[in-house]
């Protein structure tokens, strides 16, 4: 599935966007799995379902951020350096990202505290995943994109 995501993002945006999104997805899954293992939780079907949900949630958030970056690159690339455009784009999507994450977290916290024992592990995994996914969409995917775009030869940048 990561290869298909890589191809889709590469086709829709650019190959460097694909690398950033895959880095963010791997980051999200590995951090959630690490926290679950740290607390000695069992990796069950509920956790697998939560991890797949986290991948979808994080990928959606990353695509929204990347779409804003791509839009602003087209508008401002002649006037501003890439770093400033990415920073401006992140600032523009920050409020939307925080509001979406807080709304989702309210529902997940309700599920965790008011739901039964059978859904606690699922909701805990999603709580961690939403927090990590929000972080990675802003602070993992975009820097990876910037790193690879800035290493691109000047000749290709101008084309």
Phi and psi in degrees as a GROMACS rama.xvg file:
@    title "Ramachandran Plot"
@    xaxis  label "Phi"
@    yaxis  label "Psi"
@TYPE xy
-64.7676  -36.3054  UNK-2
-65.2396  -42.6191  UNK-3
-65.2198  -39.219  UNK-4
-63.5888  -42.5833  UNK-5
-58.7291  -45.0962  UNK-6
-66.8881  -42.589  UNK-7
-64.1121  -48.6203  UNK-8
-66.1965  -38.8775  UNK-9
-62.0377  -38.0727  UNK-10
-73.4017  -42.58  UNK-11
-74.5862  -38.1462  UNK-12
-115.733  -89.3671  UNK-13
-163.322  162.39  UNK-14
-62.8931  -35.983  UNK-15
-68.2468  -30.532  UNK-16
-65.204  -37.7145  UNK-17
-61.3324  -44.6373  UNK-18
-62.2178  -42.066  UNK-19
-62.6867  -41.6298  UNK-20
-69.6735  -39.4467  UNK-21
-66.4303  -39.839  UNK-22
-60.545  -41.9791  UNK-23
-66.1766  -41.3248  UNK-24
-65.8591  -43.7065  UNK-25
-62.8829  -41.1261  UNK-26
-57.7872  -47.8555  UNK-27
-61.1325  -50.3287  UNK-28
-65.1871  -43.1666  UNK-29
-67.0606  -37.889  UNK-30
-67.8552  -44.1274  UNK-31
-63.2528  -45.973  UNK-32
-61.6124  -39.4396  UNK-33
-63.3063  -42.6405  UNK-34
-67.6263  -39.9361  UNK-35
-63.4532  -41.4936  UNK-36
-68.8771  -34.9019  UNK-37
-61.8667  -39.4602  UNK-38
-88.6904  6.48818  UNK-39
60.8705  38.5054  UNK-40
-83.1724  149.63  UNK-41
-78.3707  137.822  UNK-42
-86.7483  100.416  UNK-43
-112.354  -174.133  UNK-44
-63.412  -31.4049  UNK-45
-62.9132  -40.6225  UNK-46
-68.9574  -41.4454  UNK-47
-61.2977  -43.3346  UNK-48
-62.5659  -40.381  UNK-49
-65.4546  -41.3668  UNK-50
-63.4009  -41.1481  UNK-51
-65.617  -37.2571  UNK-52
-65.9822  -39.8482  UNK-53
-63.5388  -41.8585  UNK-54
-59.5752  -45.8489  UNK-55
-64.6871  -42.762  UNK-56
-63.7838  -47.9758  UNK-57
-66.9017  -40.7772  UNK-58
-63.7812  -41.4399  UNK-59
-61.1731  -45.4996  UNK-60
-64.7693  -40.4245  UNK-61
-64.9585  -39.4932  UNK-62
-65.4679  -37.9588  UNK-63
-62.4752  -45.0775  UNK-64
-64.264  -45.5086  UNK-65
-65.2418  -34.5039  UNK-66
-64.1661  -40.4806  UNK-67
-66.876  -39.6613  UNK-68
-62.2854  -47.2129  UNK-69
-61.6289  -42.1073  UNK-70
-61.5546  -43.9051  UNK-71
-73.9745  -28.513  UNK-72
-63.6733  -42.0952  UNK-73
-65.0417  -34.2299  UNK-74
-80.6122  -38.2296  UNK-75
-120.329  9.85714  UNK-76
-65.792  -26.0092  UNK-77
-80.404  -23.9701  UNK-78
-98.4804  -31.2667  UNK-79
-126.542  150.777  UNK-80
-71.6537  159.89  UNK-81
-57.5612  -40.7835  UNK-82
-57.115  -45.162  UNK-83
-67.3819  -36.426  UNK-84
-66.5481  -42.8496  UNK-85
-64.7729  -43.1023  UNK-86
-61.3207  -45.0647  UNK-87
-61.7122  -42.7609  UNK-88
-64.6727  -41.9352  UNK-89
-63.2493  -40.9741  UNK-90
-62.8677  -36.6298  UNK-91
-70.7101  -31.7285  UNK-92
-94.7833  -6.68812  UNK-93
-60.5364  -46.9982  UNK-94
-64.8567  -40.921  UNK-95
-63.0439  -42.104  UNK-96
-65.4322  -43.8572  UNK-97
-66.4743  -43.7406  UNK-98
-63.5333  -44.139  UNK-99
-61.7297  -44.0831  UNK-100
-67.5838  -41.2162  UNK-101
-65.1698  -40.0445  UNK-102
-62.7567  -44.5345  UNK-103
-64.6106  -40.5101  UNK-104
-64.284  -36.3867  UNK-105
-60.1403  -43.3764  UNK-106
-66.112  -43.5958  UNK-107
-67.1813  -37.4802  UNK-108
-65.3801  -37.7933  UNK-109
-62.5125  -44.113  UNK-110
-61.672  -40.633  UNK-111
-66.9612  -46.844  UNK-112
-86.2566  -29.6011  UNK-113
-104.532  -17.5317  UNK-114
-76.8854  171.905  UNK-115
-79.5012  178.772  UNK-116
-64.2829  -28.8553  UNK-117
-69.3435  -20.7383  UNK-118
-107.818  -2.98582  UNK-119
-60.7113  -46.5522  UNK-120
-66.0224  -41.0752  UNK-121
-60.4642  -49.4231  UNK-122
-69.5922  -35.0359  UNK-123
-63.5359  -44.0896  UNK-124
-60.7839  -41.3719  UNK-125
-69.2433  -36.6064  UNK-126
-59.9943  -49.6781  UNK-127
-62.6422  -42.654  UNK-128
-64.4844  -38.9141  UNK-129
-67.4366  -42.2601  UNK-130
-62.5636  -47.632  UNK-131
-69.4144  -38.988  UNK-132
-65.3004  -37.8991  UNK-133
-65.1018  -43.9104  UNK-134
-61.3365  -46.5746  UNK-135
-70.7496  -31.8864  UNK-136
-61.9992  -35.0641  UNK-137
-90.4878  -43.3432  UNK-138
-112.717  4.65395  UNK-139
-119.735  -53.892  UNK-140
-63.4109  -46.0913  UNK-141
-67.4469  -44.2368  UNK-142
-63.002  -35.0575  UNK-143
-65.3074  -43.4175  UNK-144
-57.8523  -48.0037  UNK-145
-62.3807  -41.3982  UNK-146
-57.7402  -50.0082  UNK-147
-72.7825  -36.9099  UNK-148
-65.926  -37.7721  UNK-149
-73.9341  -22.4837  UNK-150
-84.0779  -8.93487  UNK-151
-67.6229  139.88  UNK-152
-59.3261  147.141  UNK-153
-56.9861  -38.8171  UNK-154
-59.3187  -41.8163  UNK-155
-71.482  -32.3396  UNK-156
-63.1772  -37.0825  UNK-157
-76.9032  -20.9431  UNK-158
